[in-house]
Amino acid sequence: VAQHVPPMAGNRRLSESHRVVLGSWPLTGAIASADPRVATLEALFEHVRGAGYDGLEQGTHFFRSYFPAGTPDAEVIGRTRLLLARAGLEVPGALYSIADSGTPSADLDRPSSVDPAQRVLAFDFADTGLDESLRLALRNDLALGCNYATFQLGLPPEHADTGGLYRTDEAFIATTAERVGRIQRLCFEVGMNFYLETHIGTVTEDI
């Protein structure tokens, strides 16, 4: 039964101890090379546990790729949670990517997309349905067990690979600040911590 959860006031402490989890990038290389350690969820979790990790930084979108196309979200979440519990692992958070193409198009009028090479749930600020799509993805990941969402916010074409020259574009900085606040509010509304990842090619590439 769905229950109303009051919006969080801010990020909260998620653990009393340090945890080490496996991120997306090592896994995508293993998947691309057909490594048997990531061939099935059971094999993946056995490898992660055997390597000494506490879990994975992955969301529902990643685990869905191990299920037949069209499998309902609830089934993906339930089965994955069961296998995680059996392996003694957790998924404390998930990574999201939001591009800034600046060109609304019919192709962007979609719930979301998954980059097949990286298996990262990708969005675009040009998508008019971004907030609702993101809210649904966050709720799915919360149900999976995630307690935070960390974001990579892409630069628009005119500001990409400029070494930070966009810092003088006050209109762009103001728009970015509004967007960050908007995404943060969505995370707090759902009940998840909000983080921005420092990453080349994003608005946080220059800390």
C-alpha positions as CSV (number, residue, x, y, z in Angstrom):
1,V,0.0,0.0,0.0
2,A,1.4,3.3,-1.0
3,Q,2.0,5.8,1.8
4,H,2.6,9.5,1.8
5,V,6.2,10.2,2.8
6,P,6.9,13.9,3.8
7,P,9.7,15.4,1.8
8,M,13.2,15.2,3.4
9,A,14.7,18.5,4.6
10,G,18.1,17.5,3.3
11,N,20.7,14.8,3.0
12,R,20.8,12.4,6.0
13,R,23.6,10.2,7.3
14,L,23.1,6.8,5.7
15,S,25.5,4.6,7.6
16,E,27.6,4.6,10.8
17,S,30.4,2.8,9.0
18,H,32.3,3.0,5.7
19,R,31.1,0.8,2.9
20,V,32.8,-0.1,-0.4
21,V,30.6,-0.8,-3.4
22,L,31.3,-1.6,-7.0
23,G,30.4,1.1,-9.5
24,S,29.1,1.1,-13.0
25,W,32.3,1.5,-15.1
26,P,34.1,-1.7,-14.2
27,L,31.0,-3.7,-14.7
28,T,30.2,-2.3,-18.2
29,G,33.7,-3.4,-19.4
30,A,33.2,-6.9,-18.1
31,I,29.7,-7.1,-19.6
32,A,31.0,-5.9,-23.0
33,S,33.7,-8.6,-23.0
34,A,31.3,-11.3,-22.0
35,D,33.0,-12.0,-18.7
36,P,31.3,-15.1,-17.1
37,R,31.5,-13.4,-13.7
38,V,28.8,-11.0,-14.8
39,A,26.8,-13.3,-17.1
40,T,23.9,-13.7,-14.7
41,L,22.7,-11.9,-11.5
42,E,23.7,-14.9,-9.4
43,A,27.2,-15.0,-10.9
44,L,27.5,-11.2,-10.6
45,F,26.5,-11.2,-6.9
46,E,28.8,-14.2,-6.1
47,H,31.7,-12.3,-7.7
48,V,31.0,-9.0,-5.9
49,R,30.7,-10.8,-2.5
50,G,33.8,-12.9,-3.2
51,A,35.8,-9.8,-4.1
52,G,35.0,-8.3,-0.7
53,Y,32.6,-5.6,-1.8
54,D,29.6,-4.6,0.4
55,G,27.4,-4.1,-2.7
56,L,26.9,-2.3,-5.9
57,E,26.1,1.3,-6.9
58,Q,23.4,0.3,-9.4
59,G,19.8,1.1,-10.0
60,T,16.8,-0.8,-11.3
61,H,17.7,0.1,-14.9
62,F,20.9,-1.9,-14.6
63,F,19.4,-5.0,-13.2
64,R,16.5,-4.9,-15.7
65,S,19.0,-5.9,-18.4
66,Y,19.2,-9.3,-16.8
67,F,15.5,-9.9,-17.3
68,P,13.4,-10.6,-20.4
69,A,12.2,-7.4,-22.2
70,G,8.9,-6.2,-20.8
71,T,9.4,-7.7,-17.3
72,P,7.4,-5.4,-14.9
73,D,9.4,-3.2,-12.6
74,A,8.0,-4.8,-9.5
75,E,9.2,-8.2,-10.6
76,V,12.7,-6.9,-11.5
77,I,12.9,-5.2,-8.1
78,G,11.5,-8.1,-6.1
79,R,13.7,-10.8,-7.7
80,T,16.8,-8.6,-7.5
81,R,16.2,-7.8,-3.8
82,L,15.8,-11.5,-3.0
83,L,19.1,-12.4,-4.7
84,L,20.9,-9.4,-3.0
85,A,19.7,-10.5,0.4
86,R,20.8,-14.1,-0.2
87,A,24.3,-12.8,-1.2
88,G,24.4,-10.4,1.8
89,L,24.8,-7.4,-0.5
90,E,23.2,-4.0,-0.8
91,V,22.6,-1.3,-3.4
92,P,23.0,1.9,-1.4
93,G,22.6,4.2,-4.4
94,A,22.4,4.7,-8.2
95,L,24.0,6.8,-10.8
96,Y,22.0,9.0,-13.2
97,S,23.1,11.0,-16.3
98,I,21.3,14.1,-17.5
99,A,22.4,15.5,-20.9
100,D,21.8,19.1,-22.0
101,S,21.3,18.8,-25.7
102,G,19.2,22.0,-25.8
103,T,17.2,20.6,-28.8
104,P,13.8,19.3,-27.8
105,S,12.7,16.6,-30.3
106,A,10.2,13.8,-30.6
107,D,13.0,11.4,-29.8
108,L,13.3,12.9,-26.3
109,D,9.6,12.5,-25.6
110,R,10.2,9.2,-23.8
111,P,10.4,8.0,-20.2
112,S,14.1,7.5,-20.3
113,S,16.8,5.7,-22.1
114,V,19.7,3.4,-21.1
115,D,23.0,3.9,-22.7
116,P,23.7,0.3,-23.9
117,A,27.5,0.8,-23.6
118,Q,27.4,2.1,-20.1
119,R,24.0,0.8,-18.7
120,V,23.5,4.2,-17.1
121,L,20.0,5.6,-17.0
122,A,20.1,8.7,-19.2
123,F,17.9,11.7,-19.3
124,D,18.0,15.1,-21.1
125,F,17.0,18.5,-19.9
126,A,15.3,19.0,-23.3
127,D,12.8,16.3,-22.4
128,T,9.5,18.0,-21.3
129,G,8.6,15.0,-19.2
130,L,11.9,14.9,-17.3
131,D,10.5,15.5,-13.8
132,E,8.0,12.7,-14.0
133,S,10.4,10.2,-15.6
134,L,13.0,11.0,-13.0
135,R,10.5,10.7,-10.2
136,L,9.4,7.2,-11.4
137,A,13.1,6.0,-11.7
138,L,13.9,7.3,-8.2
139,R,10.9,5.6,-6.7
140,N,11.9,2.3,-8.4
141,D,15.4,2.6,-7.0
142,L,14.2,3.5,-3.5
143,A,12.0,0.3,-3.6
144,L,15.1,-1.6,-4.7
145,G,17.0,-0.4,-1.6
146,C,18.8,2.7,-2.9
147,N,19.1,5.6,-0.4
148,Y,20.8,8.1,-2.6
149,A,21.0,9.2,-6.3
150,T,24.2,10.7,-7.7
151,F,24.1,12.8,-10.9
152,Q,26.3,13.6,-13.8
153,L,24.9,16.8,-15.4
154,G,26.2,17.2,-19.0
155,L,27.3,20.4,-20.5
156,P,25.5,21.8,-23.6
157,P,27.5,21.6,-26.9
158,E,28.6,25.2,-26.8
159,H,30.2,24.8,-23.4
160,A,31.7,21.3,-23.8
161,D,35.4,20.9,-23.8
162,T,36.1,24.6,-23.1
163,G,38.1,24.2,-19.9
164,G,35.5,25.9,-17.8
165,L,35.0,29.0,-19.9
166,Y,31.3,28.7,-19.2
167,R,31.9,30.0,-15.7
168,T,31.6,33.5,-17.2
169,D,28.1,32.7,-18.7
170,E,26.0,34.0,-15.9
171,A,22.7,33.0,-17.6
172,F,24.0,29.4,-17.9
173,I,25.1,29.3,-14.3
174,A,21.7,30.6,-13.1
175,T,19.9,27.9,-15.2
176,T,22.2,25.3,-13.8
177,A,21.5,26.4,-10.2
178,E,17.8,26.2,-10.9
179,R,18.1,22.7,-12.4
180,V,20.2,21.5,-9.5
181,G,17.6,22.7,-7.0
182,R,14.9,21.1,-9.0
183,I,16.5,17.7,-9.1
184,Q,17.5,17.9,-5.4
185,R,13.8,18.6,-4.5
186,L,12.7,15.6,-6.5
187,C,15.2,13.4,-4.6
188,F,14.1,14.8,-1.2
189,E,10.5,14.4,-2.2
190,V,11.0,10.7,-2.9
191,G,13.1,10.2,0.2
192,M,16.6,9.8,-1.2
193,N,19.9,11.7,-0.6
194,F,21.1,13.9,-3.5
195,Y,24.7,14.1,-4.7
196,L,26.5,15.6,-7.7
197,E,29.4,13.7,-9.2
198,T,32.6,15.6,-10.1
199,H,33.3,14.3,-13.6
200,I,34.9,15.6,-16.8
201,G,32.4,16.8,-19.4
202,T,29.8,17.9,-16.7
203,V,29.0,21.1,-15.0
204,T,30.9,19.8,-12.0
205,E,34.1,19.0,-13.9
206,D,35.9,22.0,-12.2
207,I,35.4,21.7,-8.5
